């Protein structure tokens, strides 16, 4: 498995965490449409508390039958741990809402999804790769492969 900076860092804390949580407030105020179709909010159940939790994530790929998101903090992401324990989630994207069963895709599919994202958003992908990987690789294909090895990609099938 590729080694990366995620092993030595953790999720954001303090003001950075607050900044990342602000979009949840937009969705709760029914203003999530302001974030466009590039972001969604999932409601998931806490694996320990059983309480409903909310997380706003970037949509990295949009297929006719599913949306795909990435756990940018890797296996340390609390929302990912919750979804693995209870994959039944509710998705909010713009004005649209649906219930679905989330699943972590295999590394090959994850690599394909990340390659799509890298092609559509090259600057954002390079920034993410720089934060996640110690050594991004010599080619975009190498970088995508290394990213797929450390970042779980989650499929959210549309009903």
LUMBATOR-819393 format. One line per field, with one value per residue (C-alpha): y, z, x; residue in three letters. Coordinates in Angstrom, 3 decimals. Layout:
residues N
north c(Y, ...)
up c(Z, ...)
east c(X, ...)
r c(ALA, ...)
//
This chain:
residues 159
north c(0.000, 3.479, 5.458, 8.992, 12.011, 10.747, 8.327, 11.188, 13.715, 13.595, 15.307, 19.102, 20.695, 24.121, 26.861, 24.670, 22.103, 24.872, 26.089, 22.570, 22.280, 25.529, 23.932, 21.587, 24.687, 25.695, 22.313, 22.372, 25.800, 24.299, 26.395, 23.514, 24.396, 27.374, 24.899, 23.606, 20.022, 19.632, 19.050, 16.873, 16.200, 12.716, 11.944, 8.853, 7.179, 7.381, 3.937, 4.436, 7.034, 5.999, 9.703, 11.184, 12.847, 15.083, 15.550, 17.650, 16.040, 16.871, 14.766, 13.399, 11.538, 11.602, 8.601, 8.054, 5.402, 6.647, 9.486, 8.978, 10.707, 10.286, 10.045, 12.726, 11.808, 8.144, 5.504, 8.113, 9.891, 9.499, 9.645, 6.748, 4.689, 5.370, 4.445, 1.217, 0.308, 1.334, 1.938, 3.214, 6.967, 9.864, 12.061, 15.744, 17.366, 20.723, 20.359, 16.589, 14.007, 10.232, 7.279, 4.750, 2.145, 3.444, 1.104, 1.455, 0.459, -1.701, -0.080, -0.598, 1.169, 3.834, 4.417, 4.849, 7.300, 9.320, 9.432, 10.961, 13.548, 14.336, 14.936, 17.267, 19.138, 18.881, 21.685, 20.386, 16.867, 18.040, 19.948, 16.877, 14.644, 17.071, 16.941, 13.183, 11.708, 12.060, 11.224, 11.886, 9.960, 10.891, 10.604, 11.419, 7.679, 6.887, 9.622, 8.302, 4.770, 5.939, 8.021, 5.067, 3.000, 5.433, 7.177, 5.094, 5.943, 5.558, 4.843, 6.283, 4.513, 6.537, 4.895)
up c(0.000, -0.813, 2.145, 2.539, 4.757, 6.030, 8.291, 10.257, 10.122, 11.320, 10.544, 10.926, 14.329, 15.635, 13.141, 10.139, 11.366, 11.839, 8.289, 6.939, 8.953, 7.651, 4.515, 6.765, 8.103, 4.556, 3.930, 7.253, 6.336, 2.998, 1.137, -0.060, -3.652, -3.247, -3.274, -6.682, -7.879, -7.008, -3.326, -1.455, 2.139, 3.534, 6.689, 8.369, 11.733, 14.301, 14.848, 18.628, 19.499, 16.989, 16.411, 12.947, 11.672, 8.636, 6.372, 3.219, 0.593, -2.906, -5.692, -7.542, -10.196, -11.371, -13.280, -14.370, -11.686, -8.879, -7.313, -5.997, -3.092, -1.553, 2.084, 1.910, 5.413, 4.399, 6.899, 9.690, 8.400, 11.001, 8.396, 6.541, 9.732, 10.402, 6.846, 7.002, 10.227, 8.879, 5.096, 4.989, 4.276, 3.048, 0.332, -0.202, -3.416, -4.335, -3.944, -4.512, -1.681, -1.723, 0.526, -0.545, 0.617, 0.427, -0.419, -0.645, -4.131, -4.936, -5.674, -9.452, -9.612, -7.256, -9.565, -12.541, -10.600, -9.441, -13.021, -14.122, -11.356, -12.244, -15.869, -14.913, -12.051, -12.537, -10.115, -7.349, -7.899, -7.704, -4.494, -2.966, -4.073, -2.543, 0.793, 0.824, -0.685, 0.285, -3.295, -5.880, -8.681, -11.974, -14.158, -13.607, -13.885, -11.078, -8.924, -9.507, -8.600, -5.399, -4.443, -5.020, -2.666, 0.268, -0.338, -0.144, -2.880, -1.830, -4.259, -3.552, -5.911, -7.029, -6.506)
east c(0.000, 1.225, 2.411, 1.224, 0.923, -2.430, -0.581, 0.974, -1.860, -5.406, -8.672, -8.740, -9.102, -10.049, -10.892, -10.129, -12.656, -15.213, -14.599, -15.151, -18.393, -19.949, -21.478, -23.505, -25.262, -26.181, -27.776, -29.615, -31.003, -32.148, -29.591, -27.409, -28.267, -25.906, -23.005, -24.083, -23.896, -20.217, -21.015, -23.481, -24.362, -24.776, -26.689, -25.278, -25.708, -22.899, -21.408, -21.130, -23.769, -26.427, -27.120, -27.617, -24.426, -24.026, -21.027, -20.622, -18.411, -17.228, -18.712, -15.687, -17.689, -21.278, -22.588, -26.204, -26.714, -24.420, -22.471, -18.933, -17.179, -13.734, -12.696, -10.007, -8.764, -8.525, -9.578, -9.368, -12.491, -15.225, -17.994, -16.350, -16.093, -19.774, -20.804, -18.821, -20.653, -24.077, -24.136, -27.733, -27.451, -29.528, -28.011, -28.841, -27.627, -29.116, -32.891, -32.749, -32.724, -32.605, -31.847, -29.260, -26.783, -23.215, -20.359, -16.606, -15.495, -12.464, -9.111, -9.379, -12.751, -11.443, -8.497, -10.828, -13.031, -10.008, -8.667, -11.993, -11.698, -8.075, -9.077, -11.972, -10.272, -6.476, -5.546, -7.799, -6.455, -2.822, -3.595, -5.242, -2.354, 0.136, -1.695, -2.186, 0.981, 4.627, 5.622, 2.917, 4.642, 6.211, 3.107, -0.560, -1.316, 1.145, -0.369, -3.898, -2.765, -1.102, -4.135, -6.485, -4.328, -4.792, -8.133, -11.310, -13.826, -17.472, -20.288, -23.741, -26.159, -29.173, -32.537)
r c(UNK, UNK, UNK, UNK, UNK, UNK, UNK, UNK, UNK, UNK, UNK, UNK, UNK, UNK, UNK, UNK, UNK, UNK, UNK, UNK, UNK, UNK, UNK, UNK, UNK, UNK, UNK, UNK, UNK, UNK, UNK, UNK, UNK, UNK, UNK, UNK, UNK, UNK, UNK, UNK, UNK, UNK, UNK, UNK, UNK, UNK, UNK, UNK, UNK, UNK, UNK, UNK, UNK, UNK, UNK, UNK, UNK, UNK, UNK, UNK, UNK, UNK, UNK, UNK, UNK, UNK, UNK, UNK, UNK, UNK, UNK, UNK, UNK, UNK, UNK, UNK, UNK, UNK, UNK, UNK, UNK, UNK, UNK, UNK, UNK, UNK, UNK, UNK, UNK, UNK, UNK, UNK, UNK, UNK, UNK, UNK, UNK, UNK, UNK, UNK, UNK, UNK, UNK, UNK, UNK, UNK, UNK, UNK, UNK, UNK, UNK, UNK, UNK, UNK, UNK, UNK, UNK, UNK, UNK, UNK, UNK, UNK, UNK, UNK, UNK, UNK, UNK, UNK, UNK, UNK, UNK, UNK, UNK, UNK, UNK, UNK, UNK, UNK, UNK, UNK, UNK, UNK, UNK, UNK, UNK, UNK, UNK, UNK, UNK, UNK, UNK, UNK, UNK, UNK, UNK, UNK, UNK, UNK, UNK)
//
